Amino acid sequence: MRALLEAGLPVSAVISNRADAEGLAAAAARGVATRVVENRSHATREAFDAALADAIDAFAPRLVALAGFMRILTPGFVQRYHGRLLNIHPSLLPAFPGLHTHERALAAGVKVHGCTVHFVTPELDHGPIVAQAAVPVRAGDDAAALAARVLKQEHIVYPRAVRWFLDGRLALGNGVVHVKGNDAQVILAAD
């Protein structure tokens, strides 16, 4: 989320389900509106998602970009923002959806790992891929070292993908995303 702010993107608001989220303070320091919609104060996931959608819609955003939001959204919520709901995931999807991606990548012995920006669909971490960044897995890597290299790439690829969306350069057809122009949708990082 901080990388999106630092990229100079037109962020209307930062909304979190946790009042202690670091992103709220970072956004407020830049004069960006913040809101908290605590999931614990809602009896069901659907009730929380409805309250979250109301908070989002108050700002009338063109795009909803998830960043560090660790909740599974209901199909109704995802459908409400179909085609304008992005997420960043710390793996090269479709490999390693869900949690503990770096540990799982190391346990699987992969030689490259990375991150994926994708459109959100009801199936967890399986939406159409907008962009990916890959990093080599080094001998002796632990999850923390690998995560740090992946995070560095997340801070590059996510703002780029959001900019493409805002500039009207993303075309989604038959579940595949293309970027209008000649920008690469894949980053192969040396580090």
Summary of the structure (lengths in Angstrom):
residues: 191
radius of gyration: 16.6
end to end distance: 22.0
largest distance: 48.6
contacts: 537
relative contact order: 0.14
helix: 35%
strand: 22%
